[in-house]
């Protein structure tokens, strides 16, 4: 069973979507470590190390995901998580911005998959299977 860490980063307290993501991932036979809301990068990284997770799925709905996720890939690499997959989704930037540009910025930050608001979690499930085998 593949272990993934999920949570809501930064000062964000949007818990409902996080619970839905957890439920769907469990239905698809993933071992889900849900660190909840108001989570720091360090919380995600420590949980991934402790559980030997293969992916970290970061949610953000309050618009400050870009700021909260800055240097996450570098911090994962420093912690020895050089092969971990990083996914991010939700309302991850302030205001209405062109999603292709947002996606490009997050990929340059080291995220493997970037999802716009309203994405279907089933897409992430398919990508997890594709990326993790």
Secondary structure, DSSP 4 states (H G I P E B T S, - for coil): --EEEEEEBTT----HHHHHHHHHHHHTT-EEEE--SSB-HHHHHHHHHHHT-SEEEEEE-SS-HHHHHTTHHHHHHHTT-TT-EEEEEES-SSS---HHHHHHHHHHTT-SEEE-TT--HHHHHHHHHHHH-
